[in-house]
Amino acid sequence: MSFTWPALLWLLVLLPLLVAGYVWLLARRRRQTLRVSSIALIRQAAGSSPAWRRHLPPALLGLALAALLLALARPTMVLTLPMAERTIILAMDVSGSMRAEDVKPTRLAAAQAAAKSFVDALPHEVQVGVVSFAGTAAVVQAPTASREDVIKAIDRFQLQRGTATGNGLILSLATLFPDDGIEIQHATGQRLFPGTEVGAHKPPRPPVPPGSYESAAIIMLTDGQRTTGPDPLDAARMAADHGIRVYTVGIGTTQGEVIGFEGWSMRVRLDEETLKNISLLTHGEYFYAGTADDLKKVYANLSSRMVVERKETEITALFAGLGALLALAAGGLSLWWFGRVL
């Protein structure tokens, strides 16, 4: 636990002074004598109440003051809290290599099944968008709270040639920030995404610390190396400048597999180094899934991360409320037992 105004903690030195004053008052009362006509009157006035009752209300009041003094210093604590409204973009590889069967039944089928389970496990308030990428990238589902629409979009995947990992990342980022004019550079020019106009010159968004944007995240799943499009590490740096975390999931084997597609064949290998660097640059995390079961576990892990977050939170209200309750308890017990408020 830390404090926003730690200098006010010096006020806690008042508590020992108050305790010392209370002890002095008790001693002073013992020294005082009271002349009465009959000892029976003293016994009747004292009653049969236990001695601890006399000290409990002042003790509760002291604890109440301690809690209120701590509240003045504005305490903060790292707590696990439910995630606020959030948007998640699933960027999924649909290149021809996803037909490989080293992950049963195929890499694509396993990825689709795991992604749909992941979407079902998310809280309803989390919006999900889907971007598919191969030689090019496309938004197959804009961010929505409709789980049915997202699952239908995942089921519509069709395999294509090429692997443009950078395009997938940039388009995912453009989907999260449609008004920022995020562009994909092509050999023939520029392609602008929704929310921008050709020829518009909008000043770029000032960079923020990597991983600082808590309202959105990108989860990218791929099984191969980039064969076309912009460098994915450049795209990762763009995501980092926007504060977006990118969680990368590698599916398949690092040894690779020879596959055939539309009359050609090639060996496809998992580029773990690039995926690890993407997650490192954006303060995300890399996960490896060598089997369908591994992939399900990865998405289950990601689902739990998207539900809650650990965040430093001010808990002044907690200490203030505790102080108020203790003060009310002290006054109530004193009124109940002795007919007066302390």
LODREN-164356 format. One record per residue (C-alpha): residue number from 1; x, y, z; residue in one letter. Coordinates in steps of 0.02 Angstrom, whole numbers, padded with zeros to 5 digits. Layout:
residues N
[NUM,[X,Y,Z],A]
...
//
This chain:
residues 342
[1,[00000,00000,00000],M]
[2,[00062,00175,-00042],S]
[3,[-00003,00351,-00012],F]
[4,[-00031,00500,-00127],T]
[5,[-00003,00624,00016],W]
[6,[00117,00529,00132],P]
[7,[00165,00688,00226],A]
[8,[-00005,00684,00313],L]
[9,[00043,00520,00396],L]
[10,[00133,00625,00526],W]
[11,[-00040,00661,00597],L]
[12,[-00040,00483,00666],L]
[13,[00075,00544,00806],V]
[14,[-00082,00620,00882],L]
[15,[-00147,00446,00925],L]
[16,[-00016,00406,01058],P]
[17,[-00049,00577,01133],L]
[18,[-00235,00540,01142],L]
[19,[-00201,00370,01222],V]
[20,[-00087,00452,01350],A]
[21,[-00222,00582,01388],G]
[22,[-00351,00444,01412],Y]
[23,[-00238,00350,01533],V]
[24,[-00205,00512,01628],W]
[25,[-00393,00544,01646],L]
[26,[-00421,00369,01714],L]
[27,[-00284,00391,01843],A]
[28,[-00353,00561,01892],R]
[29,[-00526,00488,01920],R]
[30,[-00456,00353,02034],R]
[31,[-00374,00486,02143],R]
[32,[-00536,00581,02164],Q]
[33,[-00646,00537,02312],T]
[34,[-00831,00557,02330],L]
[35,[-00918,00571,02499],R]
[36,[-01084,00485,02509],V]
[37,[-01196,00439,02652],S]
[38,[-01199,00253,02613],S]
[39,[-01082,00129,02530],I]
[40,[-01235,00044,02457],A]
[41,[-01265,00194,02346],L]
[42,[-01093,00169,02267],I]
[43,[-01128,-00014,02233],R]
[44,[-01297,00028,02156],Q]
[45,[-01223,00162,02044],A]
[46,[-01079,00052,01986],A]
[47,[-01196,-00092,01939],G]
[48,[-01129,-00258,01879],S]
[49,[-01057,-00204,01709],S]
[50,[-00888,-00283,01664],P]
[51,[-00741,-00163,01674],A]
[52,[-00696,-00188,01488],W]
[53,[-00857,-00103,01435],R]
[54,[-00791,00062,01500],R]
[55,[-00637,00051,01386],H]
[56,[-00712,-00022,01226],L]
[57,[-00799,00136,01158],P]
[58,[-00642,00245,01178],P]
[59,[-00539,00107,01095],A]
[60,[-00659,00101,00947],L]
[61,[-00653,00290,00935],L]
[62,[-00463,00284,00930],G]
[63,[-00468,00157,00788],L]
[64,[-00593,00267,00697],A]
[65,[-00476,00416,00709],L]
[66,[-00332,00309,00645],A]
[67,[-00433,00255,00494],A]
[68,[-00487,00434,00455],L]
[69,[-00307,00497,00469],L]
[70,[-00250,00362,00348],L]
[71,[-00390,00414,00231],A]
[72,[-00324,00593,00232],L]
[73,[-00159,00528,00160],A]
[74,[-00256,00453,00011],R]
[75,[-00198,00271,00015],P]
[76,[-00181,00173,-00147],T]
[77,[-00164,-00012,-00179],M]
[78,[-00142,-00129,-00328],V]
[79,[-00308,-00221,-00342],L]
[80,[-00381,-00351,-00459],T]
[81,[-00537,-00269,-00530],L]
[82,[-00666,-00312,-00663],P]
[83,[-00613,-00246,-00832],M]
[84,[-00702,-00089,-00891],A]
[85,[-00781,-00079,-01063],E]
[86,[-00654,-00148,-01185],R]
[87,[-00628,-00190,-01369],T]
[88,[-00530,-00341,-01428],I]
[89,[-00475,-00369,-01607],I]
[90,[-00443,-00549,-01660],L]
[91,[-00316,-00542,-01802],A]
[92,[-00311,-00716,-01877],M]
[93,[-00200,-00791,-02012],D]
[94,[-00297,-00869,-02157],V]
[95,[-00148,-00903,-02269],S]
[96,[-00135,-01069,-02362],G]
[97,[-00017,-01139,-02231],S]
[98,[-00162,-01146,-02109],M]
[99,[-00223,-01302,-02200],R]
[100,[-00075,-01400,-02124],A]
[101,[-00129,-01549,-02019],E]
[102,[00009,-01550,-01889],D]
[103,[-00124,-01473,-01776],V]
[104,[-00279,-01583,-01789],K]
[105,[-00390,-01578,-01884],P]
[106,[-00304,-01430,-01969],T]
[107,[-00223,-01273,-01902],R]
[108,[-00367,-01167,-01965],L]
[109,[-00504,-01279,-01894],A]
[110,[-00416,-01286,-01724],A]
[111,[-00393,-01098,-01725],A]
[112,[-00576,-01069,-01768],Q]
[113,[-00637,-01185,-01629],A]
[114,[-00523,-01106,-01498],A]
[115,[-00567,-00928,-01552],A]
[116,[-00754,-00962,-01540],K]
[117,[-00734,-01035,-01365],S]
[118,[-00633,-00881,-01318],F]
[119,[-00769,-00763,-01381],V]
[120,[-00905,-00858,-01287],D]
[121,[-00807,-00842,-01124],A]
[122,[-00789,-00653,-01132],L]
[123,[-00906,-00539,-01033],P]
[124,[-01048,-00469,-01137],H]
[125,[-00987,-00289,-01118],E]
[126,[-00824,-00331,-01209],V]
[127,[-00837,-00291,-01395],Q]
[128,[-00747,-00405,-01517],V]
[129,[-00691,-00370,-01695],G]
[130,[-00613,-00493,-01817],V]
[131,[-00476,-00458,-01945],V]
[132,[-00416,-00593,-02064],S]
[133,[-00251,-00582,-02156],F]
[134,[-00157,-00680,-02289],A]
[135,[-00081,-00587,-02438],G]
[136,[-00197,-00443,-02391],T]
[137,[-00298,-00400,-02237],A]
[138,[-00485,-00373,-02215],A]
[139,[-00606,-00328,-02076],V]
[140,[-00727,-00475,-02076],V]
[141,[-00820,-00411,-01923],Q]
[142,[-00818,-00235,-01852],A]
[143,[-00810,-00227,-01661],P]
[144,[-00977,-00283,-01590],T]
[145,[-01053,-00353,-01431],A]
[146,[-01149,-00483,-01533],S]
[147,[-01064,-00651,-01504],R]
[148,[-01168,-00729,-01642],E]
[149,[-01102,-00607,-01772],D]
[150,[-00922,-00635,-01718],V]
[151,[-00938,-00824,-01725],I]
[152,[-01017,-00815,-01898],K]
[153,[-00871,-00707,-01956],A]
[154,[-00746,-00835,-01891],I]
[155,[-00839,-00974,-01981],D]
[156,[-00828,-00877,-02146],R]
[157,[-00637,-00886,-02156],F]
[158,[-00569,-00938,-02325],Q]
[159,[-00388,-00982,-02360],L]
[160,[-00285,-00867,-02472],Q]
[161,[-00106,-00852,-02532],R]
[162,[00030,-00755,-02443],G]
[163,[00059,-00702,-02263],T]
[164,[00055,-00514,-02231],A]
[165,[00072,-00511,-02042],T]
[166,[00109,-00325,-02043],G]
[167,[-00051,-00288,-02139],N]
[168,[-00152,-00385,-02011],G]
[169,[-00080,-00284,-01867],L]
[170,[-00100,-00115,-01954],I]
[171,[-00279,-00149,-02005],L]
[172,[-00320,-00207,-01828],S]
[173,[-00248,-00044,-01762],L]
[174,[-00344,00058,-01893],A]
[175,[-00504,-00030,-01837],T]
[176,[-00474,00023,-01657],L]
[177,[-00431,00202,-01706],F]
[178,[-00535,00239,-01863],P]
[179,[-00509,00427,-01850],D]
[180,[-00319,00424,-01844],D]
[181,[-00286,00402,-02029],G]
[182,[-00181,00245,-02005],I]
[183,[-00115,00190,-02174],E]
[184,[-00044,00035,-02258],I]
[185,[00091,00077,-02383],Q]
[186,[00080,-00013,-02550],H]
[187,[00199,-00010,-02697],A]
[188,[00067,00083,-02796],T]
[189,[00018,00209,-02664],G]
[190,[-00078,00220,-02503],Q]
[191,[-00236,00143,-02438],R]
[192,[-00334,00240,-02309],L]
[193,[-00456,00156,-02192],F]
[194,[-00630,00209,-02137],P]
[195,[-00634,00373,-02043],G]
[196,[-00509,00460,-02158],T]
[197,[-00519,00546,-02324],E]
[198,[-00396,00539,-02467],V]
[199,[-00289,00694,-02461],G]
[200,[-00333,00732,-02280],A]
[201,[-00186,00789,-02174],H]
[202,[-00223,00752,-01993],K]
[203,[-00086,00775,-01864],P]
[204,[-00028,00608,-01794],P]
[205,[-00081,00554,-01621],R]
[206,[00056,00592,-01493],P]
[207,[00144,00431,-01441],P]
[208,[00098,00359,-01272],V]
[209,[00191,00231,-01165],P]
[210,[00178,00052,-01233],P]
[211,[00037,-00047,-01153],G]
[212,[-00042,00107,-01073],S]
[213,[-00206,00103,-01171],Y]
[214,[-00318,-00007,-01063],E]
[215,[-00477,-00001,-01166],S]
[216,[-00420,-00112,-01310],A]
[217,[-00303,-00254,-01358],A]
[218,[-00255,-00355,-01511],I]
[219,[-00239,-00544,-01511],I]
[220,[-00147,-00605,-01666],M]
[221,[-00137,-00788,-01716],L]
[222,[-00022,-00845,-01856],T]
[223,[00073,-01000,-01909],D]
[224,[00203,-00938,-02032],G]
[225,[00330,-00811,-02085],Q]
[226,[00289,-00648,-02173],R]
[227,[00297,-00667,-02362],T]
[228,[00229,-00497,-02414],T]
[229,[00173,-00328,-02348],G]
[230,[00253,-00211,-02221],P]
[231,[00372,-00269,-02085],D]
[232,[00267,-00331,-01937],P]
[233,[00392,-00253,-01815],L]
[234,[00357,-00082,-01891],D]
[235,[00172,-00116,-01867],A]
[236,[00207,-00170,-01687],A]
[237,[00295,-00004,-01656],R]
[238,[00139,00087,-01718],M]
[239,[00034,-00014,-01596],A]
[240,[00157,00025,-01456],A]
[241,[00146,00212,-01494],D]
[242,[-00043,00197,-01474],H]
[243,[-00023,00104,-01308],G]
[244,[-00103,-00055,-01378],I]
[245,[-00044,-00222,-01312],R]
[246,[-00027,-00359,-01443],V]
[247,[-00041,-00538,-01380],Y]
[248,[00034,-00655,-01510],T]
[249,[-00010,-00839,-01528],V]
[250,[00101,-00953,-01632],G]
[251,[00017,-01110,-01698],I]
[252,[00103,-01257,-01781],G]
[253,[00280,-01322,-01768],T]
[254,[00446,-01232,-01780],T]
[255,[00513,-01374,-01891],Q]
[256,[00377,-01334,-02018],G]
[257,[00281,-01442,-02138],E]
[258,[00272,-01456,-02328],V]
[259,[00098,-01415,-02391],I]
[260,[00019,-01401,-02562],G]
[261,[-00105,-01268,-02614],F]
[262,[-00178,-01234,-02788],E]
[263,[-00039,-01325,-02881],G]
[264,[00111,-01264,-02779],W]
[265,[00199,-01330,-02626],S]
[266,[00311,-01253,-02493],M]
[267,[00378,-01282,-02318],R]
[268,[00297,-01170,-02189],V]
[269,[00382,-01134,-02023],R]
[270,[00327,-01039,-01869],L]
[271,[00423,-00875,-01849],D]
[272,[00427,-00871,-01660],E]
[273,[00562,-00739,-01649],E]
[274,[00457,-00608,-01738],T]
[275,[00302,-00649,-01636],L]
[276,[00401,-00634,-01474],K]
[277,[00471,-00466,-01528],N]
[278,[00297,-00402,-01572],I]
[279,[00233,-00444,-01399],S]
[280,[00391,-00373,-01319],L]
[281,[00377,-00206,-01410],L]
[282,[00194,-00185,-01362],T]
[283,[00209,-00252,-01183],H]
[284,[00096,-00398,-01229],G]
[285,[00141,-00582,-01217],E]
[286,[00184,-00725,-01334],Y]
[287,[00101,-00896,-01324],F]
[288,[00149,-01054,-01416],Y]
[289,[00017,-01182,-01465],A]
[290,[00085,-01342,-01540],G]
[291,[-00078,-01439,-01527],T]
[292,[-00264,-01404,-01528],A]
[293,[-00270,-01431,-01339],D]
[294,[-00127,-01306,-01316],D]
[295,[-00222,-01180,-01419],L]
[296,[-00379,-01199,-01313],K]
[297,[-00275,-01173,-01154],K]
[298,[-00196,-01017,-01228],V]
[299,[-00365,-00940,-01268],Y]
[300,[-00432,-00990,-01097],A]
[301,[-00284,-00899,-01019],N]
[302,[-00313,-00746,-01127],L]
[303,[-00499,-00747,-01084],S]
[304,[-00462,-00736,-00898],S]
[305,[-00341,-00592,-00929],R]
[306,[-00472,-00495,-01026],M]
[307,[-00601,-00510,-00885],V]
[308,[-00499,-00434,-00743],V]
[309,[-00350,-00318,-00728],E]
[310,[-00227,-00273,-00590],R]
[311,[-00227,-00087,-00568],K]
[312,[-00168,00038,-00437],E]
[313,[-00327,00107,-00360],T]
[314,[-00359,00239,-00228],E]
[315,[-00446,00163,-00076],I]
[316,[-00477,00322,00024],T]
[317,[-00664,00287,00029],A]
[318,[-00631,00118,00110],L]
[319,[-00535,00194,00255],F]
[320,[-00658,00339,00272],A]
[321,[-00805,00219,00278],G]
[322,[-00717,00108,00406],L]
[323,[-00680,00260,00514],G]
[324,[-00861,00315,00508],A]
[325,[-00926,00142,00555],L]
[326,[-00805,00128,00702],L]
[327,[-00855,00301,00765],A]
[328,[-01040,00255,00754],L]
[329,[-01006,00092,00846],A]
[330,[-00913,00184,00984],A]
[331,[-01051,00311,01008],G]
[332,[-01189,00180,00998],G]
[333,[-01111,00063,01127],L]
[334,[-01076,00207,01246],S]
[335,[-01256,00268,01232],L]
[336,[-01323,00092,01257],W]
[337,[-01217,00045,01405],W]
[338,[-01194,00212,01496],F]
[339,[-01334,00324,01432],G]
[340,[-01213,00450,01357],R]
[341,[-01106,00472,01202],V]
[342,[-00929,00440,01267],L]
//
